[in-house]
Amino acid sequence: MNPTEQKTTVSEAVRKHKEFLFPAVATYYQEPVALVRGEGEYVWDDTGNRYLDCFGGVLTVSVGHANPKINAAIIEQVGKISHTSALYANPNQSDLAEKLAEITPGDLKKSFFTSSGTEADDTAVMAAKLATGRQEIVVLRHSYSGRSATALSSVGHSTWRPIPAQVAGIVHARAPYCYRCPLHLTPTNCGLACAEDVKDVIETTTTGEIAAFMAEPILGVGGFIVPPAGYFERVEEITREHGGLFIADEVQTGWGRTGDKWFGIEHWDVKPDIITSAKGMANGVPIGWTIATAEVADKFPGLTFATFGGNPVSTAAALAVIKMIEDEDLRTNARVVGAYLREKLEELKEKYPIIGDVRGMGLMQGIELVKNRETKEPAPQAVLTVFEETKRRGVLIGKGGLYGNVIRTGMMLNSTKDNVDELAAALDAGFALC
């Protein structure tokens, strides 16, 4: 369908959404979209418009909508048994846990399954406190961990914190945000000052002995902030010096998203004690996952429960996703197609002064918009302009950042260079209006 001919019929689903859901359940676009069907990289709304989905339900649909291989695994399992609870063993859960112990870095071995990234992070924090006997956790500014009391207390920007911190003992170090360095340094002269800030925060705002340091390898909701080389290696040293465990939050960066590696933290020479994930793990089927070393996991109390944790349907989907990523070498594809996407975004940066920074890894690429490259004043309104134009042209994108001025892309791991060209053309048209 020609973008200028897209239908503008009022959506009954959107009308009911506005009337019956919490207003906090926010939607994108001036006229929200109600999606009813998907196939591969494309989705359709309830008025018949087709879109290239370049956000994947927030980096969650990892191998394409209605993927036949993933659907087959789900349907087969539903035909057998769809729920058992964590009180019983089930083959899919056991097989998945075994596979995860095989593909994760370092000495990670024992898994705990839940239903979301929030639960996965909560489990990790609790496990770290139990294993170390300490209570204090270091996280990063600009981070995002979810919606529970612990997660909201960990969130590193006000946009996602409707109430003050509810859990004590969580402290925030400066983010490794090189484009907006809070210390006004550059990667060539900073000496990893952002990493040293973790040490300073521990020594000035905690007892000096922490339970853990927890961070996303790339700060996702915060605007795809990528730490500089050597950052996590130094932070791991600092964490160990103060008795803490290292938790890598891979909710957005996992499953080959960053290219070549299964997990984002593998781009640094670090051995996490705990990894968490969710989202793309099961291609949209709800799942949360925490894996820890045996030393950490074995100190968790013997009685705990997650009603939907290890659900046979969600774990069947996750097994199918991992198999497909392996069989089709999608980690390599994420690197190759991601590099092509980065080239296109850098070309747009050369063309449009509104683009202040382009950053990311693999198929996790962000574009920060500014009113002026010298002052770096955020341009959130420009993001909205680009949003409306790309939507008009049949392309869906995401956004984030503390100021709402970062365009986020999360294309499927099996996306093609043709898909990238379609995205780049829509972005080009959007930037031309800014």
C-alpha positions as CSV (number, residue, x, y, z in Angstrom):
1,M,0.0,0.0,0.0
2,N,1.3,3.4,-0.9
3,P,2.0,5.3,2.4
4,T,-0.1,8.3,1.2
5,E,-3.0,5.9,0.8
6,Q,-3.0,4.4,4.3
7,K,-6.4,4.1,5.8
8,T,-7.5,6.4,8.6
9,T,-10.5,4.5,9.8
10,V,-11.1,4.9,13.5
11,S,-10.0,1.8,15.5
12,E,-12.6,0.4,17.8
13,A,-9.8,-1.3,19.7
14,V,-8.1,2.0,20.3
15,R,-11.4,3.6,21.4
16,K,-11.9,0.8,24.0
17,H,-8.2,1.0,25.1
18,K,-8.7,4.7,25.9
19,E,-11.9,4.1,27.8
20,F,-11.2,1.0,29.8
21,L,-7.4,0.8,30.4
22,F,-5.4,2.8,32.9
23,P,-4.2,6.0,31.2
24,A,-0.7,5.0,32.2
25,V,-0.9,2.2,29.6
26,A,0.6,4.6,27.1
27,T,0.6,4.2,23.3
28,Y,2.8,5.6,20.6
29,Y,1.6,8.0,17.9
30,Q,-1.0,10.8,17.7
31,E,-3.5,8.2,16.5
32,P,-2.5,4.9,18.3
33,V,-2.2,1.7,16.3
34,A,-4.0,-1.5,17.1
35,L,-2.0,-4.5,15.8
36,V,-3.9,-7.6,14.9
37,R,-1.7,-9.7,12.7
38,G,2.0,-10.3,12.0
39,E,4.1,-12.3,9.6
40,G,7.9,-12.2,9.7
41,E,9.1,-8.6,9.9
42,Y,5.7,-7.1,9.1
43,V,2.5,-6.4,11.1
44,W,-0.9,-5.2,10.2
45,D,-3.3,-3.0,12.1
46,D,-7.1,-3.4,12.5
47,T,-7.7,-1.0,9.6
48,G,-5.6,-2.9,7.1
49,N,-2.4,-0.9,7.1
50,R,0.9,-2.9,6.9
51,Y,4.1,-1.8,8.7
52,L,7.7,-3.0,8.8
53,D,8.2,-3.7,12.5
54,C,11.6,-2.3,13.5
55,F,11.0,-2.4,17.2
56,G,9.7,-6.0,17.7
57,G,7.5,-5.2,20.6
58,V,10.4,-3.6,22.5
59,L,13.1,-6.1,21.3
60,T,10.9,-9.0,22.1
61,V,9.9,-10.6,18.8
62,S,13.4,-11.8,18.0
63,V,12.9,-14.1,15.1
64,G,9.8,-12.8,13.4
65,H,6.1,-12.6,14.0
66,A,4.1,-15.8,13.7
67,N,7.3,-17.7,13.0
68,P,6.2,-21.2,11.8
69,K,9.0,-23.0,13.6
70,I,8.3,-21.3,16.9
71,N,4.5,-21.6,16.5
72,A,4.9,-25.3,15.8
73,A,6.7,-25.9,19.0
74,I,4.1,-23.9,20.9
75,I,1.1,-25.7,19.3
76,E,2.6,-29.1,19.8
77,Q,3.1,-28.4,23.5
78,V,-0.4,-26.9,24.0
79,G,-1.8,-30.1,22.6
80,K,0.0,-32.0,25.3
81,I,-0.1,-30.0,28.5
82,S,0.0,-26.2,29.0
83,H,0.6,-25.7,32.7
84,T,2.1,-27.7,35.5
85,S,3.5,-25.1,37.9
86,A,7.0,-25.1,39.3
87,L,6.0,-27.8,41.8
88,Y,6.5,-30.5,39.2
89,A,9.4,-31.1,36.8
90,N,8.7,-30.9,33.1
91,P,11.0,-31.9,30.3
92,N,11.0,-28.6,28.5
93,Q,12.1,-26.7,31.6
94,S,14.9,-29.2,32.3
95,D,16.1,-29.3,28.7
96,L,16.1,-25.5,28.5
97,A,18.0,-25.2,31.8
98,E,20.6,-27.6,30.5
99,K,21.0,-25.7,27.2
100,L,21.3,-22.4,29.0
101,A,24.1,-23.8,31.2
102,E,25.8,-24.7,28.0
103,I,25.6,-21.4,26.1
104,T,26.1,-18.9,29.0
105,P,29.6,-17.5,29.7
106,G,31.7,-18.5,32.7
107,D,30.5,-20.9,35.4
108,L,26.8,-20.1,35.2
109,K,24.8,-23.3,35.7
110,K,21.5,-23.2,37.6
111,S,18.4,-21.5,36.3
112,F,15.2,-20.0,37.9
113,F,12.3,-19.3,35.5
114,T,9.7,-16.6,35.9
115,S,7.4,-14.7,33.6
116,S,9.1,-11.3,33.0
117,G,12.3,-9.3,33.1
118,T,11.1,-7.6,36.3
119,E,10.8,-11.0,38.1
120,A,14.1,-12.1,36.7
121,D,15.9,-9.0,38.1
122,D,14.1,-9.3,41.4
123,T,15.2,-12.9,41.6
124,A,18.8,-11.9,40.9
125,V,18.9,-9.2,43.5
126,M,17.4,-11.6,46.1
127,A,19.9,-14.3,45.2
128,A,22.8,-11.9,45.5
129,K,21.7,-10.8,48.9
130,L,21.2,-14.3,50.2
131,A,24.5,-15.5,48.7
132,T,26.6,-12.7,50.2
133,G,24.7,-12.0,53.4
134,R,24.7,-8.3,52.4
135,Q,21.9,-5.9,51.4
136,E,23.3,-3.1,49.3
137,I,23.1,-3.1,45.5
138,V,24.9,-0.7,43.0
139,V,23.0,0.1,39.8
140,L,23.4,2.7,37.1
141,R,21.7,6.0,36.4
142,H,19.7,5.8,33.2
143,S,19.0,2.1,33.8
144,Y,15.6,0.3,33.8
145,S,14.7,-2.8,35.7
146,G,10.9,-3.1,35.6
147,R,7.9,-2.4,37.7
148,S,8.1,-4.1,41.1
149,A,9.1,-2.3,44.3
150,T,12.7,-3.5,43.9
151,A,12.8,-2.7,40.2
152,L,11.4,0.8,40.6
153,S,13.9,1.5,43.3
154,S,16.6,0.4,40.8
155,V,15.3,2.5,37.9
156,G,17.8,5.2,37.0
157,H,15.6,7.9,35.5
158,S,12.5,9.8,36.7
159,T,10.4,9.1,33.6
160,W,9.7,5.6,34.9
161,R,9.5,6.3,38.6
162,P,6.0,7.4,39.6
163,I,6.8,6.9,43.3
164,P,9.9,7.3,45.4
165,A,12.2,4.3,46.0
166,Q,10.5,1.7,48.1
167,V,13.5,-0.5,48.8
168,A,16.5,0.7,50.8
169,G,20.1,0.0,50.0
170,I,20.0,0.5,46.2
171,V,22.5,3.2,45.1
172,H,23.1,4.7,41.7
173,A,26.5,5.2,40.1
174,R,27.0,7.5,37.0
175,A,26.2,5.9,33.7
176,P,28.9,5.3,31.1
177,Y,27.2,7.8,28.8
178,C,30.1,9.0,26.7
179,Y,28.0,11.2,24.5
180,R,26.8,13.1,27.6
181,C,29.6,12.4,29.9
182,P,28.5,13.8,33.4
183,L,32.2,14.5,34.1
184,H,32.7,16.4,30.8
185,L,35.4,14.1,29.7
186,T,36.1,12.1,26.5
187,P,36.9,8.4,26.1
188,T,40.4,9.3,25.1
189,N,41.2,11.3,28.3
190,C,38.7,10.0,31.0
191,G,40.7,7.0,32.3
192,L,37.3,5.2,32.7
193,A,36.2,7.8,35.3
194,C,32.7,6.4,35.1
195,A,33.9,3.1,36.3
196,E,35.9,4.7,39.1
197,D,32.6,6.4,40.1
198,V,31.3,3.0,41.0
199,K,34.1,2.7,43.6
200,D,33.4,6.2,44.9
201,V,29.7,5.4,45.2
202,I,30.4,2.2,47.2
203,E,32.8,3.9,49.5
204,T,30.7,7.0,50.2
205,T,27.1,5.8,50.1
206,T,27.2,2.2,51.3
207,T,28.7,0.2,54.1
208,G,31.6,-0.5,51.8
209,E,30.6,-4.2,51.4
210,I,27.9,-4.7,48.7
211,A,25.8,-7.6,47.6
212,A,26.1,-6.9,43.9
213,F,26.6,-4.6,41.0
214,M,23.8,-4.9,38.4
215,A,23.7,-3.4,35.0
216,E,22.5,-3.8,31.4
217,P,25.5,-4.3,29.1
218,I,23.8,-1.6,26.9
219,L,21.4,0.6,28.7
220,G,18.2,-0.1,26.8
221,V,15.3,2.2,27.9
222,G,18.0,4.7,28.8
223,G,18.7,5.2,25.1
224,F,21.0,2.4,24.0
225,I,24.0,3.7,25.9
226,V,27.1,1.6,25.2
227,P,29.9,1.6,27.7
228,P,33.4,2.3,26.5
229,A,36.0,-0.5,26.1
230,G,37.4,-1.7,29.5
231,Y,34.5,-0.3,31.5
232,F,32.9,-3.5,32.7
233,E,36.3,-5.1,33.3
234,R,37.2,-2.3,35.7
235,V,33.7,-2.4,37.3
236,E,34.0,-6.1,37.9
237,E,37.3,-5.5,39.7
238,I,35.8,-2.9,41.9
239,T,32.8,-5.0,42.6
240,R,34.9,-8.0,43.7
241,E,37.1,-5.7,45.9
242,H,34.0,-4.8,47.8
243,G,32.6,-8.3,48.2
244,G,29.9,-8.1,45.6
245,L,28.6,-10.2,42.8
246,F,28.3,-9.1,39.2
247,I,24.8,-9.3,37.7
248,A,24.3,-8.8,33.9
249,D,20.8,-7.7,33.0
250,E,20.4,-9.2,29.5
251,V,16.7,-8.6,29.1
252,Q,17.2,-6.5,26.0
253,T,20.8,-7.4,25.0
254,G,20.5,-11.2,25.1
255,W,20.0,-13.9,22.4
256,G,22.4,-12.6,19.8
257,R,20.9,-9.1,19.7
258,T,24.3,-7.5,19.9
259,G,25.9,-9.6,17.2
260,D,28.1,-12.8,17.2
261,K,27.7,-13.4,21.0
262,W,24.7,-14.9,22.8
263,F,24.9,-12.2,25.4
264,G,25.9,-8.6,25.4
265,I,28.3,-8.9,28.4
266,E,30.4,-11.3,26.3
267,H,31.7,-8.3,24.4
268,W,33.7,-7.5,27.6
269,D,36.1,-9.8,29.4
270,V,33.8,-10.4,32.4
271,K,32.5,-13.5,34.2
272,P,29.0,-12.7,35.6
273,D,27.8,-14.5,38.8
274,I,24.2,-14.0,37.6
275,I,22.6,-13.3,34.2
276,T,18.9,-12.3,33.8
277,S,16.8,-12.1,30.6
278,A,13.3,-12.2,29.2
279,K,11.8,-10.5,26.1
280,G,13.4,-12.1,23.0
281,M,14.1,-15.3,24.7
282,A,10.7,-16.8,23.6
283,N,9.8,-14.5,20.7
284,G,7.0,-12.8,22.6
285,V,5.7,-15.7,24.8
286,P,6.0,-14.4,28.4
287,I,9.1,-15.7,30.1
288,G,11.7,-14.5,32.6
289,W,15.0,-16.2,33.5
290,T,17.7,-15.9,36.0
291,I,20.9,-18.1,35.9
292,A,23.6,-18.2,38.5
293,T,26.7,-20.1,39.4
294,A,26.1,-23.1,41.6
295,E,27.7,-21.4,44.5
296,V,25.2,-18.6,44.4
297,A,22.1,-20.7,43.5
298,D,22.8,-23.2,46.2
299,K,22.5,-20.5,48.9
300,F,18.9,-19.6,47.8
301,P,16.4,-21.0,50.4
302,G,14.8,-24.4,49.6
303,L,11.2,-23.2,49.4
304,T,10.3,-20.7,46.7
305,F,7.6,-20.6,44.0
306,A,6.7,-18.9,40.7
307,T,3.3,-20.0,39.4
308,F,4.1,-19.7,35.7
309,G,7.9,-20.1,36.0
310,G,9.2,-22.8,33.7
311,N,5.8,-23.1,32.0
312,P,6.0,-26.0,29.5
313,V,4.7,-23.8,26.7
314,S,7.0,-20.8,27.3
315,T,10.0,-23.1,27.7
316,A,9.1,-24.9,24.5
317,A,9.1,-21.6,22.7
318,A,12.4,-20.6,24.2
319,L,14.0,-23.9,23.1
320,A,12.7,-23.4,19.6
321,V,14.1,-19.8,19.5
322,I,17.5,-20.9,20.6
323,K,17.6,-23.7,18.1
324,M,16.6,-21.4,15.3
325,I,19.3,-18.9,16.3
326,E,21.8,-21.7,16.2
327,D,20.6,-23.4,13.0
328,E,20.3,-20.2,11.0
329,D,23.4,-18.5,12.5
330,L,21.4,-15.5,13.4
331,R,24.0,-14.1,15.8
332,T,26.2,-13.6,12.7
333,N,23.3,-12.2,10.8
334,A,22.8,-9.7,13.6
335,R,26.3,-8.5,13.2
336,V,26.3,-8.3,9.4
337,V,22.9,-6.7,9.0
338,G,23.5,-4.6,12.1
339,A,26.7,-3.3,10.6
340,Y,24.8,-2.4,7.4
341,L,22.2,-0.6,9.4
342,R,24.9,1.3,11.3
343,E,26.4,2.4,7.9
344,K,23.0,3.8,6.8
345,L,22.5,5.6,10.1
346,E,25.9,7.2,10.0
347,E,25.1,8.4,6.4
348,L,21.9,10.0,7.8
349,K,24.0,11.6,10.6
350,E,26.2,13.2,7.9
351,K,23.2,14.5,6.1
352,Y,21.1,15.8,9.0
353,P,22.5,18.0,11.9
354,I,19.5,17.0,14.0
355,I,21.3,13.7,14.6
356,G,23.8,14.2,17.4
357,D,24.9,10.6,18.0
358,V,24.5,7.1,16.5
359,R,25.3,4.1,18.8
360,G,24.6,0.5,19.5
361,M,25.8,-3.0,18.7
362,G,24.4,-5.5,16.2
363,L,20.7,-5.1,15.7
364,M,20.4,-2.7,18.7
365,Q,21.0,0.7,17.2
366,G,20.0,4.1,18.5
367,I,19.9,7.6,17.2
368,E,20.0,10.6,19.6
369,L,18.4,13.8,18.3
370,V,19.6,17.2,19.4
371,K,18.7,20.8,18.5
372,N,22.3,21.8,18.3
373,R,25.3,19.5,18.1
374,E,27.5,21.9,20.1
375,T,25.1,22.3,23.1
376,K,23.6,18.8,22.6
377,E,20.2,20.2,23.7
378,P,17.7,17.3,23.5
379,A,15.2,17.3,20.6
380,P,12.3,15.1,21.8
381,Q,9.8,16.9,19.5
382,A,11.9,15.9,16.5
383,V,11.6,12.3,17.6
384,L,7.8,12.7,17.5
385,T,8.0,14.2,14.0
386,V,10.0,11.3,12.7
387,F,7.7,8.9,14.4
388,E,4.6,10.2,12.6
389,E,6.4,10.3,9.2
390,T,7.8,6.8,9.5
391,K,4.4,5.5,10.6
392,R,2.8,7.2,7.6
393,R,5.4,5.4,5.4
394,G,4.6,2.0,7.0
395,V,7.5,1.6,9.4
396,L,7.4,1.3,13.2
397,I,10.3,2.4,15.4
398,G,10.8,2.9,19.2
399,K,12.1,5.7,21.4
400,G,13.8,6.1,24.8
401,G,16.3,8.1,26.7
402,L,15.9,10.3,29.8
403,Y,14.7,13.1,27.6
404,G,12.7,11.1,25.1
405,N,15.1,12.2,22.3
406,V,16.5,8.8,21.3
407,I,15.1,6.7,18.4
408,R,15.5,3.0,19.2
409,T,15.5,0.3,16.6
410,G,15.2,-3.4,17.4
411,M,14.9,-5.3,14.2
412,M,14.4,-9.1,14.0
413,L,17.5,-11.2,14.2
414,N,16.7,-12.6,10.8
415,S,16.1,-9.2,9.2
416,T,17.7,-8.5,5.8
417,K,19.5,-5.6,4.2
418,D,16.4,-4.9,2.2
419,N,14.5,-4.4,5.5
420,V,17.3,-2.0,6.5
421,D,16.9,0.0,3.3
422,E,13.2,0.3,3.9
423,L,13.8,1.6,7.4
424,A,16.5,4.0,6.3
425,A,14.3,5.5,3.6
426,A,11.5,6.1,6.1
427,L,13.9,7.7,8.6
428,D,15.4,9.9,5.8
429,A,11.9,11.2,5.0
430,G,11.3,11.8,8.7
431,F,14.5,13.7,9.3
432,A,13.9,15.8,6.3
433,L,10.9,17.3,8.1
434,C,12.9,18.3,11.3
